[in-house]
Amino acid sequence: MLSHLTAPQADPILSLSIAYRADPRAEKVDLGIGVYKNSQGQTPIMAAVKQAQQRQTEQQTSKAYVGLAGNEVFNQCMIDLIVKDTSAYSRVSAIQTPGASGALRMLGDLIKVAQPDTTVWISNPSYVNHRPVMEAAGLKVRYYQYFDPQTRQVDSQKMLQDLSCAGKNDVVLLHGCCHNPTGADISLSDWKAITELAHKNGFTPFVDIAYQGFGDGLEQDVAGVKFMADNVEEMLITASCSKNFGLYRERTGAAIVVGKNQQHTDNAKGKLMTLARSTYTMPPDHGADLVATVLTDADLTHTWKQELVVMQQRLVGLRTALCQELNTTHNMDQFDFIKSHKGMFTVLGFSSQQMLQLREDYGIYGVGDGRINIAGLQEKDIEYVANAIATLAR
């Protein structure tokens, strides 16, 4: 049986971490895998999470199964973070999933059951896992234009032009904030225009929000999502706690469904639990319980929000510092777009050959499509990275 299998292709991002660790050079910088690192180059456990974990250790009395829907307190907390104070709040349901990728797959499977001939539209470019997960669920995938490689910003005109072709059997997948891989986010006016197209053409919006709080702030980052939730009958949402709670290895996510009425969302939740039963059965409890503990305790919530602001502001500072170094030392303003991007990522506009050269000549590891993780920078790396970018850009 196994002899029929072909050799697997290396993951384009995870393989970079392996190569980075094997690189003996002292002056090397990992800007590949999408994790937040502090000024010491560590991915820390947040103080609020540490306190919640201590409380969990002292108070938890069982390791019994949590149920097909997972931690229901966590589910409600995720709903509150994203769609509270909207009309969707009275017609929404959620299940806990193994990370946001697990949520993507669960909602992909739900779409396949509910409307088998659906085409899912994803941005060009998009998160590397969007297409394979949707196709694994048996759905057709189509791209809409998103990023202008010349301006390094969202091409709103082409995006809306493409999405005007999406119809009633289609789902449009959007990044809630901090677009991966480009860092270029759609404006509130774009959210409103896409919402209007959803009304006019009948497609269903599907929002993947993995970086809430890393862009402009917790509330600001869901302004477009909330507008849409307030103004459409149906909507799908996936959410991740990997970044804003630092729970990468705990695989903590949620699949959220907004329906025309509560009966529709209850039916959807029931189907999601059936799909979960045949896939992973029960989601892991640890991370979800930590999030629920933080978000149901006023003091821990306050601590977490303060920490999140520090992380968000540090990302802004790293972007500004990198641009300033390119401006002042190398007299280059062609990378000033980096300051306008949001969250962890930026696409430099380098070719795959330039990215390879960046890695081989300087030990700076970024993805072949030109994506670098700003959150992987340390302040001490700014001068070195700016010099490498400037040299290759000339």
PLY file of the C-alpha trace (Angstrom):
ply
format ascii 1.0
element vertex 394
property float x
property float y
property float z
element edge 393
property int vertex1
property int vertex2
end_header
0.00 0.00 0.00
2.57 2.59 1.11
4.67 1.98 -2.00
2.01 3.83 -4.00
2.72 7.09 -2.15
4.95 9.72 -3.73
7.57 11.66 -1.79
5.95 14.59 0.06
6.73 18.19 -0.80
8.32 20.17 2.01
6.07 22.81 3.57
7.33 26.14 2.16
7.16 27.91 5.53
7.79 25.24 8.16
10.82 23.98 6.22
12.38 27.43 6.65
12.47 26.96 10.42
14.35 23.71 10.01
16.87 25.37 7.69
17.21 28.32 10.06
17.98 26.11 13.05
20.60 24.24 11.02
22.30 27.47 9.89
25.55 27.86 11.89
25.91 31.60 11.26
25.73 33.83 14.32
24.21 36.67 12.31
20.98 35.07 11.14
17.38 36.29 11.35
14.21 34.18 11.18
11.49 36.18 9.43
9.74 33.10 8.06
7.28 31.34 10.35
4.46 33.55 11.62
5.00 33.78 15.37
5.39 36.86 17.53
8.77 37.30 19.21
9.76 39.86 21.81
12.93 41.98 21.85
14.86 38.99 23.22
13.77 36.82 20.30
11.43 34.72 22.44
7.77 33.85 21.93
6.65 34.53 25.51
3.81 33.18 27.56
1.65 36.21 28.30
1.36 37.18 31.97
-2.44 36.91 31.93
-2.17 33.43 30.44
0.40 32.40 33.07
-1.91 33.53 35.85
-4.83 31.69 34.26
-2.69 28.59 33.93
-1.74 28.69 37.59
-5.40 29.04 38.52
-6.28 26.16 36.21
-3.66 23.92 37.84
-4.96 24.71 41.30
-8.68 24.53 40.59
-9.29 22.06 37.76
-10.67 18.81 39.13
-11.08 16.68 36.01
-9.65 15.87 32.60
-12.93 14.43 31.29
-14.08 15.14 27.72
-15.37 18.66 27.11
-18.03 17.68 24.56
-18.33 18.00 20.80
-18.79 21.78 20.87
-15.84 22.22 23.23
-15.75 24.79 26.02
-19.01 26.71 25.79
-17.76 29.57 27.97
-14.87 29.97 25.53
-17.31 29.86 22.60
-19.34 32.70 24.08
-16.19 34.71 24.80
-15.12 34.44 21.15
-18.57 35.52 19.98
-18.35 38.50 22.36
-14.91 39.51 21.07
-16.06 39.62 17.46
-19.78 40.32 17.04
-21.08 41.73 20.32
-23.27 44.83 19.92
-24.39 43.83 16.43
-27.71 42.47 15.19
-25.89 39.17 14.57
-25.47 38.68 18.32
-28.99 37.28 18.66
-28.55 34.75 15.82
-25.05 33.38 16.23
-23.49 30.12 17.43
-19.98 28.75 17.76
-17.97 25.63 18.38
-14.42 25.33 19.67
-11.98 23.85 17.14
-8.34 22.69 17.03
-6.95 26.04 15.92
-8.31 28.32 13.21
-7.22 25.83 10.53
-9.51 23.31 12.21
-12.26 25.93 12.10
-11.62 26.53 8.40
-11.99 22.82 7.71
-15.13 22.48 9.81
-16.81 25.39 8.04
-15.57 24.10 4.67
-17.22 20.76 5.46
-20.38 22.57 6.57
-20.52 24.46 3.26
-20.07 21.21 1.36
-22.99 19.60 3.18
-25.27 22.63 2.94
-24.47 23.68 -0.64
-22.28 21.10 -2.43
-21.67 23.12 -5.62
-20.21 26.12 -3.78
-17.19 28.01 -5.12
-15.07 29.70 -2.45
-13.40 32.93 -3.59
-10.08 33.68 -1.89
-7.79 36.66 -2.22
-4.77 36.64 -4.52
-2.50 36.18 -2.63
-3.92 34.55 0.49
-2.98 32.52 3.55
-1.17 29.42 2.33
-3.68 27.08 4.01
-6.88 28.60 2.59
-6.89 26.86 -0.77
-5.80 23.35 0.34
-8.29 23.30 3.23
-11.21 24.36 1.05
-10.25 21.89 -1.67
-9.83 19.11 0.90
-13.44 19.83 1.90
-14.42 19.18 -1.73
-15.09 22.79 -2.67
-14.09 24.66 -5.80
-11.71 27.60 -5.28
-11.45 30.78 -7.31
-9.25 33.84 -6.77
-10.18 37.52 -6.65
-7.58 40.22 -7.25
-6.48 41.79 -3.99
-2.94 43.16 -3.91
-1.34 45.66 -6.25
2.34 44.64 -6.57
3.28 48.15 -7.68
1.73 50.18 -4.85
1.95 47.31 -2.31
-1.60 48.19 -1.26
-5.05 46.69 -1.75
-6.34 47.14 -5.30
-9.89 47.97 -4.25
-11.15 48.60 -7.77
-10.03 45.23 -9.15
-11.09 43.43 -5.98
-14.64 44.76 -6.15
-14.75 44.19 -9.89
-13.87 40.52 -9.41
-16.25 40.06 -6.48
-19.11 41.51 -8.52
-18.96 38.17 -10.38
-19.57 36.11 -7.21
-23.11 34.77 -7.06
-25.63 33.04 -4.81
-23.81 29.70 -4.86
-20.53 31.32 -3.86
-18.71 32.08 -0.63
-16.24 34.98 -0.39
-13.38 34.42 2.05
-12.00 37.63 3.59
-9.20 38.33 6.05
-10.68 40.09 9.08
-7.54 42.17 9.65
-3.74 41.99 9.23
-3.88 40.28 5.83
-1.61 37.26 5.47
0.77 37.44 3.61
0.69 41.08 2.47
-0.14 43.11 5.59
-2.36 45.32 3.39
-5.89 45.58 4.83
-9.13 46.56 3.17
-10.71 49.81 4.35
-14.07 50.21 6.09
-15.46 51.56 2.82
-14.35 48.31 1.15
-16.12 46.30 3.85
-19.26 48.29 3.15
-18.95 47.79 -0.61
-18.45 44.02 -0.22
-21.45 43.89 2.12
-23.53 45.64 -0.52
-22.35 43.14 -3.15
-23.34 40.29 -0.82
-26.85 41.76 -0.68
-27.01 42.33 -4.41
-25.49 39.05 -5.63
-26.42 36.71 -2.80
-22.98 35.32 -1.89
-22.08 34.41 1.69
-19.20 36.24 3.41
-16.66 34.06 5.24
-14.23 35.98 7.49
-11.00 34.49 8.82
-9.71 36.62 11.69
-6.44 35.31 13.11
-4.75 38.50 14.34
-7.37 40.53 16.19
-5.58 43.17 18.25
-2.37 43.11 16.21
-3.49 45.71 13.66
-5.03 48.88 15.12
-6.50 47.42 18.30
-9.05 44.86 19.52
-12.15 46.87 18.61
-10.71 48.67 15.59
-9.64 45.39 14.00
-13.22 44.07 13.90
-14.94 47.29 12.78
-15.42 45.95 9.25
-16.43 42.51 10.48
-19.02 44.03 12.81
-20.44 46.21 10.06
-20.83 43.17 7.85
-22.33 41.03 10.64
-24.81 43.83 11.32
-25.93 43.95 7.70
-26.02 40.42 6.23
-28.34 37.51 6.92
-25.69 34.80 6.87
-21.99 34.86 7.61
-19.22 32.43 8.56
-16.29 33.37 10.82
-13.14 31.58 11.95
-11.10 32.92 14.87
-7.71 32.05 16.32
-6.14 32.57 19.74
-2.64 31.63 18.56
-1.42 35.19 18.15
-3.37 37.46 20.48
-3.12 34.99 23.39
0.21 33.47 22.35
-1.34 29.99 22.39
0.33 28.68 19.24
0.89 25.09 20.35
-2.43 24.81 22.18
-4.39 24.94 18.87
-7.22 27.10 20.14
-9.78 28.36 17.63
-13.48 28.78 16.97
-15.90 28.31 14.09
-18.71 30.87 14.27
-21.94 30.88 12.26
-24.33 33.80 11.84
-27.72 32.80 10.42
-30.96 34.44 9.37
-32.44 33.35 12.68
-31.40 31.36 15.76
-33.00 28.17 14.47
-30.76 28.25 11.41
-27.65 28.75 13.52
-28.69 26.01 15.95
-29.06 23.66 12.98
-25.63 24.70 11.73
-24.07 24.12 15.15
-25.65 20.68 15.34
-24.24 19.79 11.92
-20.80 21.14 12.90
-20.79 18.89 15.96
-21.71 15.91 13.77
-18.85 16.78 11.45
-16.49 17.17 14.41
-17.54 13.73 15.67
-16.32 12.13 12.45
-13.12 14.20 12.28
-11.44 14.82 15.66
-14.44 14.21 18.00
-13.44 16.48 20.91
-11.30 19.63 20.75
-8.45 20.02 23.28
-9.46 21.78 26.48
-6.30 23.44 27.79
-6.03 26.56 25.59
-9.76 27.25 25.47
-10.01 27.03 29.24
-7.15 29.53 29.58
-8.87 31.99 27.24
-12.18 31.56 29.04
-10.46 32.13 32.39
-8.81 35.34 31.15
-11.93 36.76 29.51
-14.29 36.04 32.41
-12.06 37.71 34.99
-11.94 41.52 34.89
-8.38 41.78 36.25
-6.98 39.15 33.90
-8.81 40.72 30.96
-7.27 44.09 31.83
-3.79 42.57 32.05
-4.25 40.76 28.73
-5.45 43.89 26.95
-2.48 45.86 28.24
-0.08 43.17 27.03
-1.77 43.06 23.66
-1.40 46.83 23.24
2.32 46.55 24.01
2.70 43.84 21.36
0.73 45.84 18.79
2.69 49.00 19.46
5.97 47.11 19.21
5.00 45.89 15.75
4.27 49.47 14.71
7.62 50.53 16.14
9.53 47.82 14.28
7.92 48.84 11.00
8.75 52.49 11.61
12.34 51.74 12.64
12.99 49.57 9.58
11.69 52.28 7.25
13.66 54.98 9.05
16.86 52.98 8.70
16.23 52.49 4.98
15.44 56.22 4.62
18.30 57.73 6.59
21.15 55.29 5.98
20.34 54.12 2.47
18.30 57.05 1.12
15.50 54.65 0.15
11.81 55.47 0.40
10.55 52.67 -1.86
9.81 50.51 1.19
7.78 53.13 3.05
4.67 51.04 2.39
5.86 48.80 5.24
4.67 51.47 7.71
1.11 51.36 6.36
0.77 47.58 6.58
-0.89 45.98 9.59
0.01 43.11 11.86
2.86 40.67 11.48
3.50 40.43 7.77
4.75 42.45 4.83
5.48 41.46 1.25
8.72 43.12 0.16
8.13 42.73 -3.55
11.29 40.67 -3.93
11.48 37.80 -6.42
12.02 34.22 -5.25
15.64 34.58 -6.40
16.13 37.69 -4.27
14.57 35.92 -1.27
16.96 33.01 -1.81
19.86 35.45 -1.99
18.64 37.12 1.20
18.83 33.74 2.89
22.08 32.46 1.38
24.09 35.68 1.56
22.77 37.17 4.79
21.08 34.36 6.74
17.77 36.26 6.65
14.96 33.77 6.26
11.74 34.88 4.56
9.16 33.07 2.44
9.85 32.67 -1.28
6.87 34.84 -2.24
8.54 37.83 -0.59
6.74 37.66 2.76
8.64 38.57 5.90
7.42 38.39 9.46
7.96 41.80 11.05
7.24 40.22 14.44
10.34 38.06 13.98
12.61 41.11 14.05
14.59 42.14 17.09
15.55 45.76 17.50
19.21 44.82 17.19
18.50 43.30 13.74
17.10 46.47 12.16
20.37 47.85 10.80
21.53 44.47 9.47
18.20 43.62 7.80
17.85 47.10 6.30
21.34 46.87 4.82
20.57 43.48 3.24
17.26 44.71 1.80
18.86 47.87 0.42
21.73 45.95 -1.15
19.42 43.51 -2.94
17.02 46.27 -4.00
19.69 48.26 -5.85
0 1
1 2
2 3
3 4
4 5
5 6
6 7
7 8
8 9
9 10
10 11
11 12
12 13
13 14
14 15
15 16
16 17
17 18
18 19
19 20
20 21
21 22
22 23
23 24
24 25
25 26
26 27
27 28
28 29
29 30
30 31
31 32
32 33
33 34
34 35
35 36
36 37
37 38
38 39
39 40
40 41
41 42
42 43
43 44
44 45
45 46
46 47
47 48
48 49
49 50
50 51
51 52
52 53
53 54
54 55
55 56
56 57
57 58
58 59
59 60
60 61
61 62
62 63
63 64
64 65
65 66
66 67
67 68
68 69
69 70
70 71
71 72
72 73
73 74
74 75
75 76
76 77
77 78
78 79
79 80
80 81
81 82
82 83
83 84
84 85
85 86
86 87
87 88
88 89
89 90
90 91
91 92
92 93
93 94
94 95
95 96
96 97
97 98
98 99
99 100
100 101
101 102
102 103
103 104
104 105
105 106
106 107
107 108
108 109
109 110
110 111
111 112
112 113
113 114
114 115
115 116
116 117
117 118
118 119
119 120
120 121
121 122
122 123
123 124
124 125
125 126
126 127
127 128
128 129
129 130
130 131
131 132
132 133
133 134
134 135
135 136
136 137
137 138
138 139
139 140
140 141
141 142
142 143
143 144
144 145
145 146
146 147
147 148
148 149
149 150
150 151
151 152
152 153
153 154
154 155
155 156
156 157
157 158
158 159
159 160
160 161
161 162
162 163
163 164
164 165
165 166
166 167
167 168
168 169
169 170
170 171
171 172
172 173
173 174
174 175
175 176
176 177
177 178
178 179
179 180
180 181
181 182
182 183
183 184
184 185
185 186
186 187
187 188
188 189
189 190
190 191
191 192
192 193
193 194
194 195
195 196
196 197
197 198
198 199
199 200
200 201
201 202
202 203
203 204
204 205
205 206
206 207
207 208
208 209
209 210
210 211
211 212
212 213
213 214
214 215
215 216
216 217
217 218
218 219
219 220
220 221
221 222
222 223
223 224
224 225
225 226
226 227
227 228
228 229
229 230
230 231
231 232
232 233
233 234
234 235
235 236
236 237
237 238
238 239
239 240
240 241
241 242
242 243
243 244
244 245
245 246
246 247
247 248
248 249
249 250
250 251
251 252
252 253
253 254
254 255
255 256
256 257
257 258
258 259
259 260
260 261
261 262
262 263
263 264
264 265
265 266
266 267
267 268
268 269
269 270
270 271
271 272
272 273
273 274
274 275
275 276
276 277
277 278
278 279
279 280
280 281
281 282
282 283
283 284
284 285
285 286
286 287
287 288
288 289
289 290
290 291
291 292
292 293
293 294
294 295
295 296
296 297
297 298
298 299
299 300
300 301
301 302
302 303
303 304
304 305
305 306
306 307
307 308
308 309
309 310
310 311
311 312
312 313
313 314
314 315
315 316
316 317
317 318
318 319
319 320
320 321
321 322
322 323
323 324
324 325
325 326
326 327
327 328
328 329
329 330
330 331
331 332
332 333
333 334
334 335
335 336
336 337
337 338
338 339
339 340
340 341
341 342
342 343
343 344
344 345
345 346
346 347
347 348
348 349
349 350
350 351
351 352
352 353
353 354
354 355
355 356
356 357
357 358
358 359
359 360
360 361
361 362
362 363
363 364
364 365
365 366
366 367
367 368
368 369
369 370
370 371
371 372
372 373
373 374
374 375
375 376
376 377
377 378
378 379
379 380
380 381
381 382
382 383
383 384
384 385
385 386
386 387
387 388
388 389
389 390
390 391
391 392
392 393
